[in-house]
Amino acid sequence: MEKQYLVSARKYRPAKFDDVVGQEALTTTLKNAIASGKLAHAYLFCGPRGVGKTTCARIFAKNINCLNPHNGEACGECESCRAFAEGRSFNIYELDAASNNSVEDIRSLTEQVLTPPQIGRYKVYIIDEVHMLTTSAFNAFLKTLEEPPSYVIFILATTEKHKLLPTILSRCQIYDFNRMEVGETVAHLKRVAASEGIEVEDEALNLIARKADGGMRDALSIFDQVASYGNGRVTYEAALADLNVLAYEYYFKAVDLSRQHDVPHLMVLLDEVIKKGFDPGQFISGLGDHLRDLLMSRDQVTLPLLDVPDDVKQRYHEQAVKLSQGFIYSAMRLANQCGLHYKQSRNKRFQAELTLIMIAQLGDEGEDPYAGRGPAEIKPLFTTPGRQAAQQDNQPAQPTVQPQQPATPTEVKATVRQEHQKPKPQQGRIGFSIKKYAAAETQASTQVAAEQPLAAGGASSEPHGQPVDDTRLGYEWRLFANSMPIEDKAISARMLNMTPRMISPTVFEVNVDTPKVREMMLEKRGEIVTALRTALSNHAIDMQVTVVEAQNVKVAISPREKFEELKAKNSDLEEFVKTFGLRFD
Ligand SMILES: [Zn+2]
């Protein structure tokens, strides 16, 4: 029986203040206010997305209407509480100002406000994303906010407090919600996993919490997606792949190689990272974050600012003590510079390589041989191992856990191979060539239709707009995937690992490994296709998503075997080969 994992964010939405994670101070204050009956007419809940603003607003509305409240919490059993739980209460109104932000929307709200509640004591109006109201809507709302009827309470929520007019701010009691800490998020995810019977690895939860960037809702939805892809298991490796994150390992290695001034192996390392589908700039910015974490791990004072599991913390500390602060600062600065120039750069890989070379050139105290006024003392870029060993002599002694010698290319490769053992069907050549053949057949009629005006009219331009090749397609695909909102993190990460290919002038294909992923891709099809049509200036571009089963992608050994395998999948192939008198050798 297949289990459904896509519900955590809703299922684990807290029903009372005591269950809200990470906002203790604030929920206590609210409970006390309710218990003592000291309620304001308007509250403003500020804070990043997904930290519980709307949830707390709903709990608040329920608690103040409860007929038998206890210490500021609702009883959960009275008629009002049941109405809330079943979503049929007339005492709570939610308005999303992001989509209902006109003067008319506000007018209809202020009219509603005039009717007193029929059951219960208060009508609570929750206005989400209140900064999205237009100025005229704001002004229309101001009067009601100033003198609301005694039975009305407004709860305004916003992620952008600074965008609110002072006249609004001064009329509200303001509550600032905290960004969720990684530890709190991990602990909460663990509880969810335990009650759902999902196997989890701590490092995976930590990664998810970091990616969610302080938002519990995002954390839960990423968790759901990783669990769903992993059939109920949340492993570090799967999370890395689903979130398109590079393992810590690469950054540790890059820093070690930099200190050994080992440019050749740094270049090999970067190449491996790029081959894994990561953007070179992403690697440099990840390296910047790693250096920042190293800096934080050097000092007991800043150690709590390091959001990694405890066993990994130790590794950071071990690498950090081998480095001078000067080196870390300089390397951070270089990584940052790369980020500043990266977007405009025409050769992005070159930018990344240059940055790594410059970091590898830094002296023990972070002296930059290219930046000083005096004669530069530049280290040879491609040194022999013997010379490297000599250069390392004056470095502090290194703990045994770290590799002392520069990694050989095979070592680097070995690490990369271990990272992710999942088969990558989209790289399977057999799967792809079958598709090409099948596609050539099925697309034939549309192609003819598409090409007809060209032949007849002799027009020089494509009828659908600009012709699209795999390179442009791949580029726009990545841009689109990178621009997707955080709630689509898992699918966007998947997309970054896919290689779309044109299989006809207007249709491209992406291969996925499970029907589940295909389903998710098809849900996004409208969005993807619309964006790509605009980006590629071709209004007929369409997407085809094909599931390529992992077992079909074993590497065929001889041309004969390849042919047999292809034939098994497509019976027309033999005919095709005969007709054209093809042979393989
Ligand atoms: Zn109640």
Residues whose N, C-alpha, C, O or C-beta is under 5 A from the ligand:
A	BS01	ZN	C66 L67 N68 A74 C75 G76 E77 C78 C81
